Amino acid sequence: MTDNSSLDKKLELLKNFTACDVADALLRLNHPLGGYLPNIVMFSPEYQSGDTKLVGPVYTVKIVPKSDTTSPKLATSYADTIPSGNVVFLSAPPDSINAVWGGLMNTRAKILGAKGVVVDGRIRDLEELRSDGIPVFARATSVLSAKEFTRPTALNVPIILNGNHDPPIKINPDDIIFADLDGIVCIPKDLLEQVLDSCEKHVAMDKNLKNALYEGITLTEAKSIHRKE
């Protein structure tokens, strides 16, 4: 079995759970904030509705202000570099008023086989994004294009999530994104197997706990019986 097929199998197993399950597992593993990436929500294929799950390894794109004259410039469109099977993660400058992702880039990403897109910043062309059907998560929308405001500078590099988080939230290439209706979580790639084991164990516990509640047992009693850490 190849490494890729092994990863694909693990990602399929991960889809049996929720972002909340994954965050709980990461907290049990003492990962800061349970891997949660706050204030980023689902905009496509629906706005915070439905059973969409976005699961896959991260491919990062770092964006800088157009006024930045020191950071490198890309020779080609980053939308043409997206690896099949990955989740595109764009890191926009803090408080950017413009969108850094839109319809044409989304269509190119879909054609190349991207599983979805996460934007630490703003997006636009919602009708186009939703017609493409791939999951897109972002902080907000904007009617402004990036042309006059921002530009890409680096691909598949470590990035830091916007916001005053302590400790800072780091997203590394090939970390695993898990996003659904509840929110978005970043799983360090070396913790994936432990997260799966923890999710399987504790989700089974909670299923038994819920069944006990339907049988008339109090929550306190049910927890003492079924939620063994």
C-alpha positions as a Python dict, from the first residue, in 0.01 Angstrom:
ca = {
    (1, 'M'): (0, 0, 0),
    (2, 'T'): (140, 341, -92),
    (3, 'D'): (165, 633, 148),
    (4, 'N'): (-97, 822, -53),
    (5, 'S'): (-347, 536, -42),
    (6, 'S'): (-289, 501, 332),
    (7, 'L'): (-357, 873, 382),
    (8, 'D'): (-668, 856, 163),
    (9, 'K'): (-801, 572, 376),
    (10, 'K'): (-743, 769, 696),
    (11, 'L'): (-914, 1079, 551),
    (12, 'E'): (-1217, 870, 454),
    (13, 'L'): (-1236, 737, 810),
    (14, 'L'): (-1209, 1093, 940),
    (15, 'K'): (-1528, 1185, 752),
    (16, 'N'): (-1723, 966, 996),
    (17, 'F'): (-1676, 1238, 1257),
    (18, 'T'): (-1746, 1609, 1297),
    (19, 'A'): (-1526, 1914, 1343),
    (20, 'C'): (-1637, 1915, 1707),
    (21, 'D'): (-1524, 1553, 1750),
    (22, 'V'): (-1188, 1636, 1595),
    (23, 'A'): (-1136, 1947, 1810),
    (24, 'D'): (-1221, 1747, 2124),
    (25, 'A'): (-966, 1484, 2022),
    (26, 'L'): (-696, 1746, 1966),
    (27, 'L'): (-767, 1904, 2304),
    (28, 'R'): (-724, 1562, 2465),
    (29, 'L'): (-386, 1550, 2288),
    (30, 'N'): (-300, 1891, 2440),
    (31, 'H'): (-299, 2069, 2105),
    (32, 'P'): (-369, 2444, 2155),
    (33, 'L'): (-733, 2543, 2092),
    (34, 'G'): (-804, 2193, 1964),
    (35, 'G'): (-682, 2301, 1622),
    (36, 'Y'): (-981, 2534, 1587),
    (37, 'L'): (-951, 2816, 1331),
    (38, 'P'): (-1198, 3075, 1465),
    (39, 'N'): (-1419, 3309, 1262),
    (40, 'I'): (-1395, 3114, 934),
    (41, 'V'): (-1729, 2974, 816),
    (42, 'M'): (-1881, 2792, 520),
    (43, 'F'): (-2001, 3008, 228),
    (44, 'S'): (-2026, 2742, -45),
    (45, 'P'): (-2199, 2525, -155),
    (46, 'E'): (-2436, 2685, 100),
    (47, 'Y'): (-2401, 2942, 375),
    (48, 'Q'): (-2362, 2750, 703),
    (49, 'S'): (-2614, 2488, 600),
    (50, 'G'): (-2616, 2125, 488),
    (51, 'D'): (-2392, 1828, 552),
    (52, 'T'): (-2083, 1939, 358),
    (53, 'K'): (-1749, 1813, 490),
    (54, 'L'): (-1414, 1935, 362),
    (55, 'V'): (-1126, 1702, 447),
    (56, 'G'): (-779, 1705, 292),
    (57, 'P'): (-413, 1808, 314),
    (58, 'V'): (-335, 2179, 305),
    (59, 'Y'): (-176, 2366, 14),
    (60, 'T'): (-103, 2719, 135),
    (61, 'V'): (-93, 3049, -51),
    (62, 'K'): (51, 3352, 129),
    (63, 'I'): (-86, 3692, 23),
    (64, 'V'): (78, 4029, 96),
    (65, 'P'): (-30, 4391, 42),
    (66, 'K'): (41, 4521, -309),
    (67, 'S'): (252, 4793, -145),
    (68, 'D'): (497, 4526, -22),
    (69, 'T'): (799, 4566, -249),
    (70, 'T'): (1031, 4323, -68),
    (71, 'S'): (840, 3993, -77),
    (72, 'P'): (895, 3772, -385),
    (73, 'K'): (656, 3785, -679),
    (74, 'L'): (511, 3473, -842),
    (75, 'A'): (580, 3418, -1210),
    (76, 'T'): (250, 3239, -1280),
    (77, 'S'): (-99, 3228, -1133),
    (78, 'Y'): (-109, 3030, -811),
    (79, 'A'): (-442, 2888, -923),
    (80, 'D'): (-249, 2686, -1183),
    (81, 'T'): (-28, 2523, -918),
    (82, 'I'): (-292, 2359, -698),
    (83, 'P'): (-231, 1984, -646),
    (84, 'S'): (-522, 1748, -697),
    (85, 'G'): (-677, 1626, -373),
    (86, 'N'): (-560, 1921, -164),
    (87, 'V'): (-739, 2197, 24),
    (88, 'V'): (-625, 2543, -87),
    (89, 'F'): (-560, 2771, 211),
    (90, 'L'): (-513, 3142, 140),
    (91, 'S'): (-366, 3369, 405),
    (92, 'A'): (-465, 3732, 335),
    (93, 'P'): (-307, 4033, 509),
    (94, 'P'): (-487, 4125, 831),
    (95, 'D'): (-798, 4341, 784),
    (96, 'S'): (-782, 4326, 402),
    (97, 'I'): (-1092, 4491, 258),
    (98, 'N'): (-1066, 4309, -77),
    (99, 'A'): (-1139, 3952, -178),
    (100, 'V'): (-844, 3724, -246),
    (101, 'W'): (-1051, 3443, -400),
    (102, 'G'): (-1321, 3452, -666),
    (103, 'G'): (-1503, 3272, -943),
    (104, 'L'): (-1229, 3219, -1202),
    (105, 'M'): (-977, 3090, -949),
    (106, 'N'): (-1241, 2865, -796),
    (107, 'T'): (-1325, 2710, -1132),
    (108, 'R'): (-957, 2649, -1205),
    (109, 'A'): (-914, 2487, -863),
    (110, 'K'): (-1213, 2261, -927),
    (111, 'I'): (-1075, 2156, -1269),
    (112, 'L'): (-739, 2071, -1109),
    (113, 'G'): (-910, 1850, -850),
    (114, 'A'): (-893, 2065, -537),
    (115, 'K'): (-1115, 1933, -258),
    (116, 'G'): (-1206, 2283, -147),
    (117, 'V'): (-1084, 2623, -36),
    (118, 'V'): (-1027, 2798, 297),
    (119, 'V'): (-963, 3173, 301),
    (120, 'D'): (-828, 3356, 603),
    (121, 'G'): (-978, 3670, 452),
    (122, 'R'): (-1253, 3765, 207),
    (123, 'I'): (-1404, 3604, -103),
    (124, 'R'): (-1634, 3723, -384),
    (125, 'D'): (-1846, 3590, -675),
    (126, 'L'): (-2062, 3379, -445),
    (127, 'E'): (-2299, 3264, -719),
    (128, 'E'): (-2007, 3135, -923),
    (129, 'L'): (-1848, 2965, -623),
    (130, 'R'): (-2172, 2789, -538),
    (131, 'S'): (-2233, 2683, -897),
    (132, 'D'): (-1892, 2511, -894),
    (133, 'G'): (-2010, 2310, -595),
    (134, 'I'): (-1679, 2273, -411),
    (135, 'P'): (-1667, 2375, -45),
    (136, 'V'): (-1540, 2727, 24),
    (137, 'F'): (-1486, 2862, 375),
    (138, 'A'): (-1387, 3223, 452),
    (139, 'R'): (-1410, 3506, 705),
    (140, 'A'): (-1631, 3734, 495),
    (141, 'T'): (-1715, 3859, 145),
    (142, 'S'): (-1614, 4165, -55),
    (143, 'V'): (-1706, 4318, -392),
    (144, 'L'): (-1345, 4432, -445),
    (145, 'S'): (-1095, 4228, -646),
    (146, 'A'): (-739, 4180, -530),
    (147, 'K'): (-587, 4373, -824),
    (148, 'E'): (-537, 4708, -652),
    (149, 'F'): (-480, 4579, -300),
    (150, 'T'): (-296, 4248, -259),
    (151, 'R'): (-83, 3993, -441),
    (152, 'P'): (41, 3637, -379),
    (153, 'T'): (401, 3592, -268),
    (154, 'A'): (466, 3231, -162),
    (155, 'L'): (323, 2882, -210),
    (156, 'N'): (310, 2589, 29),
    (157, 'V'): (485, 2763, 316),
    (158, 'P'): (391, 2774, 687),
    (159, 'I'): (143, 3052, 764),
    (160, 'I'): (0, 3209, 1080),
    (161, 'L'): (-375, 3259, 1118),
    (162, 'N'): (-486, 3622, 1146),
    (163, 'G'): (-589, 3730, 1493),
    (164, 'N'): (-433, 3781, 1834),
    (165, 'H'): (-415, 3416, 1935),
    (166, 'D'): (-196, 3295, 2219),
    (167, 'P'): (-14, 3086, 2117),
    (168, 'P'): (-25, 3187, 1747),
    (169, 'I'): (-212, 2938, 1528),
    (170, 'K'): (20, 2790, 1266),
    (171, 'I'): (-89, 2605, 951),
    (172, 'N'): (178, 2395, 785),
    (173, 'P'): (177, 2244, 436),
    (174, 'D'): (26, 1893, 441),
    (175, 'D'): (-152, 1948, 772),
    (176, 'I'): (-508, 1819, 748),
    (177, 'I'): (-806, 2051, 722),
    (178, 'F'): (-1141, 1929, 856),
    (179, 'A'): (-1430, 2169, 801),
    (180, 'D'): (-1806, 2132, 829),
    (181, 'L'): (-2116, 2319, 944),
    (182, 'D'): (-1972, 2372, 1292),
    (183, 'G'): (-1642, 2523, 1182),
    (184, 'I'): (-1291, 2440, 1077),
    (185, 'V'): (-1006, 2253, 1242),
    (186, 'C'): (-643, 2208, 1136),
    (187, 'I'): (-489, 1872, 1234),
    (188, 'P'): (-108, 1853, 1246),
    (189, 'K'): (-18, 1573, 1005),
    (190, 'D'): (176, 1382, 1270),
    (191, 'L'): (-132, 1370, 1498),
    (192, 'L'): (-380, 1233, 1241),
    (193, 'E'): (-366, 872, 1354),
    (194, 'Q'): (-401, 964, 1721),
    (195, 'V'): (-696, 1189, 1637),
    (196, 'L'): (-869, 904, 1456),
    (197, 'D'): (-817, 666, 1749),
    (198, 'S'): (-945, 923, 1998),
    (199, 'C'): (-1249, 1011, 1787),
    (200, 'E'): (-1348, 647, 1744),
    (201, 'K'): (-1320, 581, 2116),
    (202, 'H'): (-1501, 889, 2244),
    (203, 'V'): (-1775, 907, 1979),
    (204, 'A'): (-1867, 549, 2071),
    (205, 'M'): (-1881, 656, 2436),
    (206, 'D'): (-2111, 947, 2355),
    (207, 'K'): (-2340, 728, 2144),
    (208, 'N'): (-2387, 497, 2442),
    (209, 'L'): (-2437, 799, 2667),
    (210, 'K'): (-2712, 938, 2443),
    (211, 'N'): (-2887, 602, 2431),
    (212, 'A'): (-2882, 596, 2809),
    (213, 'L'): (-3045, 941, 2820),
    (214, 'Y'): (-3329, 811, 2601),
    (215, 'E'): (-3371, 527, 2848),
    (216, 'G'): (-3440, 783, 3122),
    (217, 'I'): (-3103, 793, 3298),
    (218, 'T'): (-2985, 1132, 3420),
    (219, 'L'): (-2694, 1299, 3242),
    (220, 'T'): (-2484, 1276, 3559),
    (221, 'E'): (-2545, 902, 3587),
    (222, 'A'): (-2493, 841, 3216),
    (223, 'K'): (-2160, 1023, 3219),
    (224, 'S'): (-2039, 823, 3518),
    (225, 'I'): (-2119, 501, 3332),
    (226, 'H'): (-2027, 572, 2972),
    (227, 'R'): (-1778, 858, 2958),
    (228, 'K'): (-1464, 695, 3092),
    (229, 'E'): (-1157, 904, 3006),
}
